[in-house]
Amino acid sequence: MGNSLVSVQIIPKTKSVEDVIPFVDEAIKIIDQAGVKYEVHQLETTMEGNMTELLEIVGKMNERMIELGSHNVITQMKILYQPQGIALETLTEKYRK
């Protein structure tokens, strides 16, 4: 358990809208390789961990989009910081069956 939940939606500017999915797949790959706990949702991916580490991951995601040929990147984030700790399941466990 970390002290933060960070939800991130990354929107790279590509030549055509159809090109976006491979870019997003690469962004999720960076999260996976970082070894943090995460969940992919329809419109964003939520990570659990230390806020500083999670923000570094978001930075790497943006850099990777440019390496892949994106002209620029829009990144939308939501951050829940709770010093005593927070887990992904905390906010949604009552909805899981």
ROTORNU-506719 format. One line per field, with one value per atom (N, C-alpha, C, CB): x, y, z; atom name; residue number from 0; chain; residue in one letter. Coordinates in steps of 0.001 Angstrom, whole numbers, plus 500000, padded with zeros to 6 digits. Atoms other than C-alpha are relative to their C-alpha. Glycine has a CB too. Layout:
<pts>
east <- (X, ...) .
north <- (Y, ...) .
up <- (Z, ...) .
name <- (CA, ...) .
resi <- (NUM, ...) .
chain <- (A, ...) .
resn <- (a, ...) .
</pts>
This chain:
<pts>
east <- (500848, 500000, 500890, 499037, 499265, 501241, 499223, 500322, 500679, 500259, 499140, 501024, 500743, 498569, 499355, 500913, 500597, 496226, 500086, 498507, 499900, 496917, 499300, 501498, 500676, 494498, 500521, 498437, 499397, 495954, 499339, 501518, 500468, 494541, 500983, 498517, 498994, 497117, 499434, 501348, 500575, 496075, 501094, 498774, 498949, 498913, 499410, 500994, 500421, 498527, 500694, 500343, 499476, 498952, 499472, 499617, 500412, 498490, 498515, 500817, 501439, 495036, 499521, 499690, 500585, 492705, 500238, 498489, 499815, 493122, 501373, 499808, 498645, 496810, 500156, 500952, 499853, 496116, 500168, 498806, 499985, 495589, 501405, 499100, 498638, 499180, 500818, 500730, 499315, 500433, 499560, 499711, 500528, 498169, 500516, 498453, 499445, 499304, 501436, 499955, 498615, 502900, 500039, 500747, 500059, 501955, 499693, 498932, 500347, 500365, 501170, 498742, 498807, 503464, 501019, 500652, 499076, 505556, 499550, 500092, 500530, 503276, 500290, 498483, 499785, 503508, 501466, 499552, 498570, 507300, 500497, 500791, 499598, 507489, 499716, 499276, 500258, 506075, 499021, 501263, 500988, 503405, 498666, 499829, 501331, 499908, 499158, 499355, 500815, 497465, 498794, 500830, 501178, 494091, 499717, 498775, 500371, 493181, 498480, 500589, 501437, 489709, 499716, 499475, 500380, 487792, 500628, 498507, 499545, 488958, 501251, 498915, 498801, 491940, 500589, 499681, 499335, 494402, 500345, 501281, 499727, 494738, 501151, 498737, 498834, 498033, 499956, 501308, 499877, 498741, 501477, 499250, 498610, 502013, 500399, 500895, 499435, 504280, 499789, 501517, 500349, 503197, 501187, 499461, 498832, 506713, 500308, 501221, 499728, 507260, 498938, 500055, 501069, 503863, 500102, 498641, 499835, 504505, 501185, 500186, 498869, 507861, 499553, 501157, 500529, 506012, 499208, 499109, 500770, 503633, 500954, 499060, 499006, 506666, 500597, 501102, 499448, 508138, 498987, 500436, 501047, 504810, 499970, 498620, 500015, 504821, 501222, 499931, 498771, 508438, 499923, 501220, 500109, 507666, 499079, 499486, 500907, 504777, 500737, 498809, 499220, 507157, 500994, 500740, 499069, 509732, 499310, 500614, 500751, 507015, 499478, 498843, 500390, 506300, 498825, 499691, 501069, 503549, 500568, 499348, 499552, 503807, 499899, 499183, 500179, 502478, 499075, 499426, 500785, 500598, 499165, 500924, 500843, 497654, 499898, 498567, 500096, 497741, 499063, 501396, 500945, 494822, 500213, 498522, 499744, 495387, 499060, 501441, 500673, 493512, 500902, 498531, 499114, 495537, 499265, 501288, 500468, 494355, 501227, 498890, 498835, 497112, 499490, 500949, 500419, 496610, 501227, 498816, 498731, 499778, 499981, 500417, 500041, 498595, 499824, 498884, 500103, 498128, 498622, 500342, 501249, 495488, 500230, 499539, 499916, 494795, 498937, 499831, 500951, 493022, 498609, 500488, 501281, 490296, 499200, 500228, 500654, 489483, 498754, 500969, 501109, 487209, 498934, 500528, 500937, 485518, 499588, 500602, 500251, 485381, 498520, 500725, 501418, 481681, 499243, 499372, 500635, 480884, 500430, 500304, 499494, 482804, 499202, 501504, 500766, 480922, 500818, 498689) .
north <- (498821, 500000, 501237, 500001, 498748, 503443, 501111, 500373, 498850, 506905, 500750, 500949, 499283, 507836, 499064, 500958, 500576, 506804, 501074, 499523, 499055, 508466, 499380, 500349, 500415, 508091, 500878, 500103, 499268, 509072, 499604, 499742, 500186, 509503, 500740, 500522, 499387, 510139, 500065, 499199, 499770, 511609, 500556, 500980, 499525, 511759, 500540, 498874, 499479, 513863, 499166, 501536, 500869, 511415, 500454, 498522, 499621, 511597, 499751, 499235, 500277, 509998, 499389, 499045, 500492, 509028, 498496, 500309, 501444, 505354, 499602, 499417, 500287, 505575, 500043, 500975, 499735, 506350, 498728, 500770, 501212, 502805, 499422, 498943, 500508, 501587, 500910, 499846, 499066, 504722, 499757, 501469, 500254, 504093, 498662, 500015, 501297, 500459, 500155, 498999, 499752, 501705, 500720, 500833, 499290, 504050, 499024, 501121, 500996, 501171, 499049, 499211, 500856, 499068, 500632, 499762, 499300, 501705, 499835, 501501, 500215, 501432, 498578, 500280, 501408, 497652, 499727, 499109, 500216, 497682, 500667, 500524, 499320, 500058, 499140, 501342, 500921, 497303, 500492, 499677, 499504, 499374, 499286, 501554, 500575, 498079, 500973, 499721, 499128, 499385, 499246, 500561, 500535, 498863, 500847, 499971, 499310, 499729, 500062, 499280, 499782, 501199, 500516, 500999, 499605, 502322, 501316, 500108, 498669, 505950, 500474, 500984, 499616, 505988, 498768, 501095, 501052, 503853, 500572, 499471, 499547, 504099, 499189, 499882, 500612, 503395, 500232, 500567, 499885, 502843, 500003, 498837, 499982, 503793, 501313, 499715, 498760, 506555, 501093, 499835, 498948, 509848, 500424, 501199, 499587, 510845, 498984, 500177, 501058, 507494, 499994, 498620, 500020, 507627, 501186, 500003, 498837, 511138, 499821, 501270, 500308, 509965, 499076, 499349, 500907, 507191, 500788, 498905, 499163, 509745, 500789, 500968, 499300, 511736, 499101, 500546, 500956, 508651, 499671, 498711, 500260, 507984, 501113, 499873, 498867, 511466, 499993, 501313, 500049, 511160, 498908, 499766, 501110, 507812, 500357, 498742, 499598, 509318, 500833, 500794, 499172, 511874, 499134, 501117, 500914, 509146, 499228, 499017, 500775, 507278, 500850, 499302, 499132, 510313, 500918, 499180, 499067, 512178, 501425, 499645, 498604, 515942, 500645, 500800, 499539, 516684, 499027, 501452, 500931, 514983, 500797, 498978, 499477, 515952, 498892, 500448, 500971, 514208, 500548, 499685, 499628, 514364, 499064, 499936, 500799, 513212, 500378, 500164, 499792, 512797, 499367, 499376, 500499, 512360, 500000, 500852, 500090, 511115, 499718, 498886, 500137, 511651, 499802, 501254, 500326, 510039, 499466, 498951, 500373, 509969, 498675, 501083, 501236, 507074, 498761, 500068, 501115, 504908, 499895, 498710, 500193, 504134, 498877, 501329, 501111, 501051, 500169, 498636, 499920, 500726, 499541, 499164, 500593, 498603, 500858, 498644, 499226, 501119, 500730, 500994, 499179, 503284, 499218, 501079, 500731, 500539, 498634, 499828, 501364, 497379, 499700, 499762, 500263, 497783, 499752, 501164, 500205, 497692, 498697, 501159, 501243, 494492, 498809, 499814, 501210, 491195, 498771, 499894) .
up <- (500000, 500000, 500000, 501222, 500048, 499147, 500665, 498571, 499406, 500211, 498978, 500610, 501038, 496922, 498995, 499278, 501194, 494181, 498930, 500246, 501111, 490846, 498799, 499670, 501223, 487956, 498876, 500131, 501103, 484610, 498681, 499944, 501370, 481130, 499115, 499795, 500868, 478438, 498589, 500030, 501327, 475094, 499092, 500071, 500896, 472569, 498702, 499699, 501303, 469431, 498929, 499846, 501049, 466561, 498640, 500267, 501352, 462815, 499766, 498970, 500108, 463071, 501309, 498797, 498753, 465890, 500152, 500047, 499954, 465009, 500542, 498620, 499546, 465947, 501523, 499374, 498571, 469619, 500828, 500498, 499166, 470955, 500188, 499385, 499768, 470339, 500929, 498665, 499104, 472109, 501447, 499585, 498658, 475095, 500528, 499990, 499589, 475172, 500502, 498827, 499577, 475429, 501350, 498935, 498718, 478275, 501135, 499955, 498986, 480194, 500229, 499580, 499870, 479512, 500958, 498609, 499098, 481315, 501445, 499636, 498652, 484351, 500448, 500047, 499672, 484261, 500335, 498837, 499778, 484014, 501284, 498814, 498762, 486995, 501227, 500129, 498904, 489164, 501052, 500652, 499037, 490904, 499761, 499880, 500126, 491553, 499182, 501407, 500845, 488936, 499470, 498836, 500665, 487304, 498773, 500956, 501230, 483727, 499945, 498732, 500135, 483316, 498595, 501078, 501356, 480254, 499555, 499908, 500402, 480286, 500716, 500230, 499259, 482650, 500667, 501053, 499244, 484549, 501366, 499257, 498645, 488319, 500590, 500883, 499379, 490089, 501508, 499395, 498546, 493784, 500360, 500731, 499573, 495442, 500634, 498840, 499480, 496638, 498960, 500345, 500945, 495076, 499127, 500748, 500779, 493996, 498903, 500916, 500981, 492254, 498903, 500692, 500992, 490543, 499042, 500692, 500872, 489222, 499053, 500837, 500885, 487839, 498870, 500796, 501026, 485995, 498962, 500640, 500927, 484475, 499101, 500779, 500807, 483322, 498931, 500884, 500968, 481653, 498904, 500713, 500991, 479949, 498950, 500689, 500924, 478430, 499095, 500770, 500801, 477294, 498939, 500902, 500945, 475650, 498835, 500712, 501076, 473678, 498952, 500568, 500915, 472161, 499229, 500770, 500682, 471414, 498882, 501003, 500993, 469506, 498849, 500666, 501107, 467331, 500260, 498846, 499675, 469131, 500013, 501374, 500027, 468572, 501370, 498993, 498630, 472047, 500722, 500038, 499189, 474869, 501000, 500738, 498927, 477036, 501038, 499472, 498916, 480411, 501057, 500605, 498960, 482796, 501187, 499479, 498805, 486368, 501128, 500450, 498721, 489607, 501047, 500022, 498956, 492782, 501332, 500086, 498624, 496149, 500851, 500180, 499118, 498719, 501419, 499909, 498640, 502115, 500739, 500009, 499376, 504263, 500773, 500921, 499229, 506419, 499121, 501011, 500936, 503304, 499383, 500691, 500741, 500708, 498994, 499280, 500950, 498577, 498922, 500723, 501105, 495231, 500420, 498827, 499627, 496776, 500973, 500602, 498947, 499516, 499514, 500578, 500481, 497409, 499243, 499120, 500862, 495365, 500528, 498655, 499533, 497486, 500187, 501296, 499785, 498300, 498688, 500742, 501285, 494563, 499325, 499101, 500594, 493827, 500513, 500314, 499615, 493832, 499776, 499215) .
name <- (N, CA, C, CB, N, CA, C, CB, N, CA, C, CB, N, CA, C, CB, N, CA, C, CB, N, CA, C, CB, N, CA, C, CB, N, CA, C, CB, N, CA, C, CB, N, CA, C, CB, N, CA, C, CB, N, CA, C, CB, N, CA, C, CB, N, CA, C, CB, N, CA, C, CB, N, CA, C, CB, N, CA, C, CB, N, CA, C, CB, N, CA, C, CB, N, CA, C, CB, N, CA, C, CB, N, CA, C, CB, N, CA, C, CB, N, CA, C, CB, N, CA, C, CB, N, CA, C, CB, N, CA, C, CB, N, CA, C, CB, N, CA, C, CB, N, CA, C, CB, N, CA, C, CB, N, CA, C, CB, N, CA, C, CB, N, CA, C, CB, N, CA, C, CB, N, CA, C, CB, N, CA, C, CB, N, CA, C, CB, N, CA, C, CB, N, CA, C, CB, N, CA, C, CB, N, CA, C, CB, N, CA, C, CB, N, CA, C, CB, N, CA, C, CB, N, CA, C, CB, N, CA, C, CB, N, CA, C, CB, N, CA, C, CB, N, CA, C, CB, N, CA, C, CB, N, CA, C, CB, N, CA, C, CB, N, CA, C, CB, N, CA, C, CB, N, CA, C, CB, N, CA, C, CB, N, CA, C, CB, N, CA, C, CB, N, CA, C, CB, N, CA, C, CB, N, CA, C, CB, N, CA, C, CB, N, CA, C, CB, N, CA, C, CB, N, CA, C, CB, N, CA, C, CB, N, CA, C, CB, N, CA, C, CB, N, CA, C, CB, N, CA, C, CB, N, CA, C, CB, N, CA, C, CB, N, CA, C, CB, N, CA, C, CB, N, CA, C, CB, N, CA, C, CB, N, CA, C, CB, N, CA, C, CB, N, CA, C, CB, N, CA, C, CB, N, CA, C, CB, N, CA, C, CB, N, CA, C, CB, N, CA, C, CB, N, CA, C, CB, N, CA, C, CB, N, CA, C, CB, N, CA, C, CB, N, CA, C, CB, N, CA, C, CB, N, CA, C, CB, N, CA, C, CB, N, CA, C, CB, N, CA, C, CB, N, CA, C, CB, N, CA, C, CB) .
resi <- (0, 0, 0, 0, 1, 1, 1, 1, 2, 2, 2, 2, 3, 3, 3, 3, 4, 4, 4, 4, 5, 5, 5, 5, 6, 6, 6, 6, 7, 7, 7, 7, 8, 8, 8, 8, 9, 9, 9, 9, 10, 10, 10, 10, 11, 11, 11, 11, 12, 12, 12, 12, 13, 13, 13, 13, 14, 14, 14, 14, 15, 15, 15, 15, 16, 16, 16, 16, 17, 17, 17, 17, 18, 18, 18, 18, 19, 19, 19, 19, 20, 20, 20, 20, 21, 21, 21, 21, 22, 22, 22, 22, 23, 23, 23, 23, 24, 24, 24, 24, 25, 25, 25, 25, 26, 26, 26, 26, 27, 27, 27, 27, 28, 28, 28, 28, 29, 29, 29, 29, 30, 30, 30, 30, 31, 31, 31, 31, 32, 32, 32, 32, 33, 33, 33, 33, 34, 34, 34, 34, 35, 35, 35, 35, 36, 36, 36, 36, 37, 37, 37, 37, 38, 38, 38, 38, 39, 39, 39, 39, 40, 40, 40, 40, 41, 41, 41, 41, 42, 42, 42, 42, 43, 43, 43, 43, 44, 44, 44, 44, 45, 45, 45, 45, 46, 46, 46, 46, 47, 47, 47, 47, 48, 48, 48, 48, 49, 49, 49, 49, 50, 50, 50, 50, 51, 51, 51, 51, 52, 52, 52, 52, 53, 53, 53, 53, 54, 54, 54, 54, 55, 55, 55, 55, 56, 56, 56, 56, 57, 57, 57, 57, 58, 58, 58, 58, 59, 59, 59, 59, 60, 60, 60, 60, 61, 61, 61, 61, 62, 62, 62, 62, 63, 63, 63, 63, 64, 64, 64, 64, 65, 65, 65, 65, 66, 66, 66, 66, 67, 67, 67, 67, 68, 68, 68, 68, 69, 69, 69, 69, 70, 70, 70, 70, 71, 71, 71, 71, 72, 72, 72, 72, 73, 73, 73, 73, 74, 74, 74, 74, 75, 75, 75, 75, 76, 76, 76, 76, 77, 77, 77, 77, 78, 78, 78, 78, 79, 79, 79, 79, 80, 80, 80, 80, 81, 81, 81, 81, 82, 82, 82, 82, 83, 83, 83, 83, 84, 84, 84, 84, 85, 85, 85, 85, 86, 86, 86, 86, 87, 87, 87, 87, 88, 88, 88, 88, 89, 89, 89, 89, 90, 90, 90, 90, 91, 91, 91, 91, 92, 92, 92, 92, 93, 93, 93, 93, 94, 94, 94, 94, 95, 95, 95, 95, 96, 96, 96, 96) .
chain <- (A, A, A, A, A, A, A, A, A, A, A, A, A, A, A, A, A, A, A, A, A, A, A, A, A, A, A, A, A, A, A, A, A, A, A, A, A, A, A, A, A, A, A, A, A, A, A, A, A, A, A, A, A, A, A, A, A, A, A, A, A, A, A, A, A, A, A, A, A, A, A, A, A, A, A, A, A, A, A, A, A, A, A, A, A, A, A, A, A, A, A, A, A, A, A, A, A, A, A, A, A, A, A, A, A, A, A, A, A, A, A, A, A, A, A, A, A, A, A, A, A, A, A, A, A, A, A, A, A, A, A, A, A, A, A, A, A, A, A, A, A, A, A, A, A, A, A, A, A, A, A, A, A, A, A, A, A, A, A, A, A, A, A, A, A, A, A, A, A, A, A, A, A, A, A, A, A, A, A, A, A, A, A, A, A, A, A, A, A, A, A, A, A, A, A, A, A, A, A, A, A, A, A, A, A, A, A, A, A, A, A, A, A, A, A, A, A, A, A, A, A, A, A, A, A, A, A, A, A, A, A, A, A, A, A, A, A, A, A, A, A, A, A, A, A, A, A, A, A, A, A, A, A, A, A, A, A, A, A, A, A, A, A, A, A, A, A, A, A, A, A, A, A, A, A, A, A, A, A, A, A, A, A, A, A, A, A, A, A, A, A, A, A, A, A, A, A, A, A, A, A, A, A, A, A, A, A, A, A, A, A, A, A, A, A, A, A, A, A, A, A, A, A, A, A, A, A, A, A, A, A, A, A, A, A, A, A, A, A, A, A, A, A, A, A, A, A, A, A, A, A, A, A, A, A, A, A, A, A, A, A, A, A, A, A, A, A, A, A, A, A, A, A, A, A, A, A, A, A, A, A, A, A, A, A, A, A, A) .
resn <- (m, m, m, m, g, g, g, g, n, n, n, n, s, s, s, s, l, l, l, l, v, v, v, v, s, s, s, s, v, v, v, v, q, q, q, q, i, i, i, i, i, i, i, i, p, p, p, p, k, k, k, k, t, t, t, t, k, k, k, k, s, s, s, s, v, v, v, v, e, e, e, e, d, d, d, d, v, v, v, v, i, i, i, i, p, p, p, p, f, f, f, f, v, v, v, v, d, d, d, d, e, e, e, e, a, a, a, a, i, i, i, i, k, k, k, k, i, i, i, i, i, i, i, i, d, d, d, d, q, q, q, q, a, a, a, a, g, g, g, g, v, v, v, v, k, k, k, k, y, y, y, y, e, e, e, e, v, v, v, v, h, h, h, h, q, q, q, q, l, l, l, l, e, e, e, e, t, t, t, t, t, t, t, t, m, m, m, m, e, e, e, e, g, g, g, g, n, n, n, n, m, m, m, m, t, t, t, t, e, e, e, e, l, l, l, l, l, l, l, l, e, e, e, e, i, i, i, i, v, v, v, v, g, g, g, g, k, k, k, k, m, m, m, m, n, n, n, n, e, e, e, e, r, r, r, r, m, m, m, m, i, i, i, i, e, e, e, e, l, l, l, l, g, g, g, g, s, s, s, s, h, h, h, h, n, n, n, n, v, v, v, v, i, i, i, i, t, t, t, t, q, q, q, q, m, m, m, m, k, k, k, k, i, i, i, i, l, l, l, l, y, y, y, y, q, q, q, q, p, p, p, p, q, q, q, q, g, g, g, g, i, i, i, i, a, a, a, a, l, l, l, l, e, e, e, e, t, t, t, t, l, l, l, l, t, t, t, t, e, e, e, e, k, k, k, k, y, y, y, y, r, r, r, r, k, k, k, k) .
</pts>
